[in-house]
């Protein structure tokens, strides 16, 4: 009876060691190879490709972030220089406008002084002429009064 048990005869025990065990083992191994070939390798390849893509994308992003940081530093430097240049231009323009204001004020003052001096000379000339005219009129009037007084006597 033990020889029958070895070759597939069963007595209904807990473990039956017949020809199905190697057949099931072969099926599991065959199913493993088929699943590996059909599903696991393509899925593994896709996962590896995605990991490579993510790794490459992260490396490129870090590289671009470093470039952006460098460009940001450069742009901040350029902006600082531009602000300094603009401030210098503003300062120079203020100095120029102040200089022009002073020159215009000095010119206007000198013209006003010259005009006032010319007006004073004209007034003095007119005053002298008026005084001369007044003196001559006074002399004529004095002569006329003297003549009339002498004529009346």
C-alpha positions as CSV (number, residue, x, y, z in Angstrom):
1,X,0.0,0.0,0.0
2,X,2.8,2.4,0.6
3,X,4.0,1.9,-2.9
4,X,0.5,3.0,-4.1
5,X,0.7,6.1,-2.0
6,X,3.9,7.1,-3.7
7,X,2.5,6.8,-7.2
8,X,-0.7,8.7,-6.8
9,X,-3.1,6.6,-5.0
10,X,-4.7,8.5,-2.2
11,X,-6.2,7.4,1.0
12,X,-7.7,10.8,1.7
13,X,-5.0,12.1,4.0
14,X,-4.0,15.6,4.7
15,X,-1.3,15.8,2.1
16,X,-1.6,13.8,-1.1
17,X,1.7,13.4,-3.0
18,X,0.6,12.4,-6.4
19,X,1.4,13.7,-9.9
20,X,-0.5,16.9,-9.4
21,X,2.3,18.4,-7.1
22,X,4.9,18.5,-9.8
23,X,2.3,19.6,-12.3
24,X,1.3,22.5,-10.0
25,X,4.9,23.4,-9.4
26,X,5.5,23.5,-13.1
27,X,2.4,25.6,-13.6
28,X,3.5,28.1,-10.9
29,X,7.0,28.3,-12.5
30,X,5.5,28.7,-16.0
31,X,2.9,31.3,-14.8
32,X,5.7,33.2,-13.0
33,X,7.7,33.3,-16.3
34,X,4.7,34.3,-18.3
35,X,3.6,37.0,-15.8
36,X,7.2,38.2,-15.6
37,X,7.5,38.4,-19.4
38,X,4.0,39.9,-20.0
39,X,3.4,42.2,-17.1
40,X,6.3,42.6,-14.7
41,X,9.1,43.4,-17.1
42,X,7.1,46.0,-19.1
43,X,5.8,47.6,-15.9
44,X,9.3,47.5,-14.4
45,X,10.6,49.1,-17.6
46,X,8.0,51.8,-17.4
47,X,8.8,52.4,-13.7
48,X,12.5,52.6,-14.5
49,X,11.8,55.0,-17.4
50,X,9.7,57.2,-15.1
51,X,12.4,57.1,-12.4
52,X,15.0,58.1,-15.0
53,X,12.7,60.8,-16.3
54,X,12.1,62.1,-12.7
55,X,15.8,61.9,-12.0
56,X,16.7,63.7,-15.2
57,X,14.0,66.3,-14.6
58,X,15.1,67.0,-11.1
59,X,18.7,67.3,-12.3
60,X,17.7,69.7,-15.0
61,X,15.5,71.6,-12.6
62,X,18.4,72.0,-10.2
63,X,20.6,73.1,-13.0
64,X,18.0,75.7,-14.2
65,X,17.4,76.8,-10.6
66,X,21.1,77.4,-10.3
67,X,21.1,79.4,-13.6
68,X,18.1,81.4,-12.4
69,X,19.8,82.1,-9.1
70,X,22.9,83.3,-11.0
71,X,20.8,85.4,-13.4
72,X,18.9,86.8,-10.4
73,X,22.2,87.9,-8.8
74,X,23.4,89.4,-12.1
75,X,20.1,91.2,-12.6
76,X,20.2,92.5,-9.0
77,X,23.7,93.8,-9.6
78,X,22.7,95.4,-12.9
79,X,19.6,97.0,-11.2
80,X,21.8,98.3,-8.4
81,X,24.2,99.8,-11.0
82,X,21.3,101.3,-13.0
83,X,19.9,102.8,-9.8
84,X,23.3,104.3,-9.0
85,X,23.7,105.6,-12.5
86,X,20.2,107.1,-12.4
87,X,20.9,108.7,-9.1
88,X,24.1,110.1,-10.4
89,X,22.3,111.5,-13.5
90,X,19.6,113.0,-11.2
91,X,22.3,114.6,-9.0
92,X,24.1,116.0,-12.0
93,X,20.8,117.3,-13.4
94,X,20.0,119.0,-10.1
95,X,23.5,120.5,-10.0
96,X,23.1,121.7,-13.6
97,X,19.7,123.2,-12.9
98,X,21.0,124.9,-9.7
99,X,24.0,126.3,-11.7
100,X,21.6,127.5,-14.5
101,X,19.4,129.0,-11.9
102,X,22.3,130.9,-10.2
103,X,23.5,132.0,-13.6
104,X,20.1,133.2,-14.6
105,X,19.6,134.9,-11.3
106,X,23.0,136.6,-11.6
107,X,22.3,137.7,-15.2
108,X,18.8,139.0,-14.2
109,X,20.3,140.8,-11.2
110,X,23.1,142.3,-13.3
111,X,20.5,143.3,-16.0
112,X,18.3,144.8,-13.3
113,X,21.2,146.7,-11.8
114,X,22.2,147.9,-15.3
115,X,18.7,148.9,-16.1
116,X,18.3,150.7,-12.7
117,X,21.7,152.5,-13.2
118,X,20.6,153.5,-16.7
119,X,17.3,154.7,-15.4
120,X,19.1,156.6,-12.6
121,X,21.4,158.3,-15.2
122,X,18.4,159.2,-17.4
123,X,16.6,160.6,-14.3
124,X,19.7,162.6,-13.4
125,X,20.0,163.8,-16.9
126,X,16.4,164.8,-17.0
127,X,16.7,166.3,-13.5
128,X,19.7,168.4,-14.7
129,X,17.9,169.4,-17.8
130,X,14.8,170.3,-15.7
131,X,17.0,172.3,-13.3
132,X,18.7,174.1,-16.1
133,X,15.3,174.8,-17.7
134,X,14.0,175.9,-14.3
135,X,17.0,178.1,-13.7
136,X,16.7,179.7,-17.1
137,X,12.9,180.2,-16.6
138,X,13.6,181.6,-13.1
139,X,16.2,184.0,-14.6
140,X,13.7,185.0,-17.3
141,X,11.0,185.5,-14.7
142,X,13.3,187.4,-12.5
143,X,14.4,189.6,-15.4
144,X,10.7,190.1,-16.3
145,X,9.8,191.0,-12.7
146,X,12.8,193.4,-12.5
147,X,11.7,195.0,-15.8
148,X,8.2,195.4,-14.7
149,X,9.1,196.8,-11.4
150,X,11.5,199.3,-13.0
151,X,9.0,200.2,-15.6
152,X,6.3,200.8,-13.0
153,X,8.5,203.2,-11.1
